[in-house]
Amino acid sequence: MLKIWGRANSANVKKVLWAAEELGLPYERIDAGGAFGIVGTPEYRAMNPMGQVPVLQDGDLTLFESNVIVRYLAARHGAGALWIAEPADRALAEIWMDWNHVVGGAIRDALVGLLRTPPEKRDPAAIARSIGETARLAAIADAALATRPWLSGAHFGVGDIPFGSYAHVWLNLPIERPDHPHLADWYARLLRRPAYAKVVATPLS
Ligand SMILES: N[C@@H](CCC(=O)N[C@@H](CS)C(=O)NCC(=O)O)C(=O)O
């Protein structure tokens, strides 16, 4: 059975859980990272020298980097589902996987500041900058979703997973945010996917 290391409230761990759920793959999730620690131990660092979550173990194979894990699961198990066989179509979808790293960096101060930092210790300027930058990126995704139903193209696929995980954070932070109708419609369709509802669209923490 697959072993997925990482706390369930991490947007990067959620990508991997979501992919496994979409593909109907059985897995065991082991809490690690944040308050659970573990990521600093030599045993964990041997799996991921960055000391971050997630890590996937599939038999003798150990992988870190969430988007790599999503691609691996989709390539191995997702024919006709998450995986996109045509290289050009897949590359167009994968743009939104790699692009999402920028979102991960942009939203971090708002996420950590608003959800995991007591009010008196928050840095309002950093939070405001983070919200402004994430709003700019959300507008880019909104414009893309005005031209196609899914970030992956005509069908849901690997390209929707990374930003799909972060979009749940963005759209549920207790903040004012610009209205992005195409993004909102895409998010509503993601919420109707049982796998997304189960492991991604959980209360933020
Ligand atoms: N590029 C890495 C980033 C992983 C990452 O930033 N993970 C965060 C959680 S979202 C982490 O491990 N933080 C430290 C911790 O949870 O202890 C990936 O996509 O897997």
Ligand as a Chemical Component Dictionary entry (heavy atoms), coordinates in Angstrom:
data_LIG
# 
_chem_comp.id                   LIG 
_chem_comp.type                 NON-POLYMER 
_chem_comp.pdbx_formal_charge   0 
_chem_comp.three_letter_code    LIG 
# 
loop_
_chem_comp_atom.comp_id 
_chem_comp_atom.atom_id 
_chem_comp_atom.alt_atom_id 
_chem_comp_atom.type_symbol 
_chem_comp_atom.charge 
_chem_comp_atom.model_Cartn_x 
_chem_comp_atom.model_Cartn_y 
_chem_comp_atom.model_Cartn_z 
_chem_comp_atom.pdbx_ordinal 
LIG N1  N1  N 0 8.108 22.112 -3.103 1  
LIG C1  C1  C 0 7.674 21.282 -2.001 2  
LIG C2  C2  C 0 7.207 22.187 -0.886 3  
LIG C3  C3  C 0 6.782 21.386 0.325  4  
LIG C4  C4  C 0 6.394 22.291 1.485  5  
LIG O1  O1  O 0 6.601 23.530 1.476  6  
LIG N2  N2  N 0 5.830 21.680 2.506  7  
LIG C5  C5  C 0 5.472 22.408 3.704  8  
LIG C6  C6  C 0 3.994 22.155 4.050  9  
LIG S1  S1  S 0 2.875 22.757 2.823  10 
LIG C7  C7  C 0 6.306 21.878 4.861  11 
LIG O2  O2  O 0 6.828 20.789 4.808  12 
LIG N3  N3  N 0 6.435 22.694 5.915  13 
LIG C8  C8  C 0 7.164 22.282 7.093  14 
LIG C9  C9  C 0 6.363 21.426 8.016  15 
LIG O3  O3  O 0 5.173 21.157 7.762  16 
LIG O4  O4  O 0 6.938 21.032 9.041  17 
LIG C10 C10 C 0 6.539 20.355 -2.463 18 
LIG O5  O5  O 0 5.771 20.761 -3.346 19 
LIG O6  O6  O 0 6.436 19.227 -1.958 20 
# 
loop_
_chem_comp_bond.comp_id 
_chem_comp_bond.atom_id_1 
_chem_comp_bond.atom_id_2 
_chem_comp_bond.value_order 
_chem_comp_bond.pdbx_ordinal 
LIG N1  C1  SING 1  
LIG C1  C2  SING 2  
LIG C1  C10 SING 3  
LIG C2  C3  SING 4  
LIG C3  C4  SING 5  
LIG C4  O1  DOUB 6  
LIG C4  N2  SING 7  
LIG N2  C5  SING 8  
LIG C5  C6  SING 9  
LIG C5  C7  SING 10 
LIG C6  S1  SING 11 
LIG C7  O2  DOUB 12 
LIG C7  N3  SING 13 
LIG N3  C8  SING 14 
LIG C8  C9  SING 15 
LIG C9  O3  DOUB 16 
LIG C9  O4  SING 17 
LIG C10 O5  DOUB 18 
LIG C10 O6  SING 19 
# 
